Amino acid sequence: MTGGSSGIGLGIIKNLKSQGIQAVSWDIHAPKEGGSFIHCDVTSEHAVQLAVKETVESFGAPTILINGCGLQFMSPIDEFPLEKWNHLISVMLTGTFLCSKHVIPFMKAAGWGRIINISSMLGKGASPFKCAYVAAKHGVLGLSKVMALELAGDGVTVNSICPGFVDTPLMREQMARQAELNNISEDQVAQEVMLKPACIKKFTTVAQVAGMVDYFLSDAASTITGEAFSISGGWGMGQ
Ligand SMILES: NC(=O)c1ccc[n+]([C@@H]2O[C@H](COP(=O)([O-])OP(=O)(O)OC[C@H]3O[C@@H](n4cnc5c(N)ncnc54)[C@H](O)[C@@H]3O)[C@@H](O)[C@H]2O)c1
């Protein structure tokens, strides 16, 4: 699991472990409360190859990959720094490509595999000031469909989860930045910006995203591939 040291990824790992599934976080930060962790910057192919090697040696050949790491940077597009653009695309899109590329051979060998990519509702729609994030998350959905096609004969499914807003450190940072950009309070950001497109005016929980992962891993989902499931409180339904 990439990005398994915080927020959504940490919740997914805890949930998998509670079911007896071995799970390790590939992340640039160790989880604050401990747990299985391999240092890996997913933007580096060499680092990904080393993480795969260490995973195989410590846990055995991986047959499940959850690409979950991510970050946000917000700015009007005409002021958006190129290095921030490159970094966000490298972590969320290139990182998903690299980790998949190096784990897929083990899935093919096993004749079974599950790749689950954490995209976003911003993989399906747009939001101002988030050009790199929106481009990366749309890219993840396209990449997922290509992988789903290529791997359909190997027993490997590839699906994406598109959350609206989930209460995590990443979301809290955005709330503060949106408050600054729009000159309003964080409570107003929650109600008037973040939850505005949702018909259920509640943030999604990490446990709910982990539950969707469980579904994609289950036999019930074995003929579902190349899909992008929203978990967003009915985002955009009333518009
Ligand atoms: N929180 C939300 O509202 C929300 C909504 C939609 C989608 N998402 C997506 O869910 C995923 C998890 O988000 P979160 O809210 O749990 O964020 P988070 O900030 O809590 O966790 C993100 C993790 O990614 C790791 N990471 C960052 N750069 C990395 C790199 N180069 N290599 C390896 N790991 C790296 C971070 O260290 C961190 O542990 C992200 O892909 C995010 O875009 C989140």
The ligand as a Gaussian input file, in Angstrom:
#p B3LYP/6-31G(d) Opt

LIG

0 1
 N       -8.715000      13.189000       2.150000
 C       -9.512000      13.420000       1.140000
 O      -10.481000      14.188000       1.259000
 C       -9.284000      12.757000      -0.190000
 C      -10.292000      12.863000      -1.160000
 C      -10.096000      12.257000      -2.397000
 C       -8.932000      11.549000      -2.649000
 N       -7.978000      11.461000      -1.682000
 C       -6.768000      10.710000      -2.006000
 O       -6.558000       9.701000      -1.049000
 C       -5.158000       9.435000      -0.912000
 C       -4.749000       9.522000       0.541000
 O       -5.008000      10.843000       1.002000
 P       -5.079000      11.219000       2.548000
 O       -6.153000      12.217000       2.685000
 O       -5.110000       9.973000       3.382000
 O       -3.678000      11.989000       2.716000
 P       -2.526000      11.947000       3.831000
 O       -1.748000      13.197000       3.633000
 O       -3.110000      11.673000       5.165000
 O       -1.660000      10.689000       3.365000
 C       -0.919000      10.716000       2.176000
 C        0.315000       9.862000       2.354000
 O        1.056000       9.891000       1.104000
 C        2.435000       9.885000       1.447000
 N        3.275000      10.361000       0.351000
 C        3.376000      11.630000      -0.146000
 N        4.317000      11.677000      -1.090000
 C        4.828000      10.418000      -1.222000
 C        5.836000       9.837000      -2.048000
 N        6.549000      10.571000      -2.929000
 N        6.083000       8.509000      -1.929000
 C        5.403000       7.755000      -1.031000
 N        4.447000       8.255000      -0.217000
 C        4.168000       9.576000      -0.302000
 C        2.480000      10.824000       2.661000
 O        3.691000      10.688000       3.386000
 C        1.257000      10.386000       3.446000
 O        1.546000       9.352000       4.374000
 C       -4.447000      10.461000      -1.813000
 O       -4.146000       9.878000      -3.060000
 C       -5.485000      11.543000      -1.973000
 O       -5.310000      12.277000      -3.162000
 C       -8.115000      12.040000      -0.457000

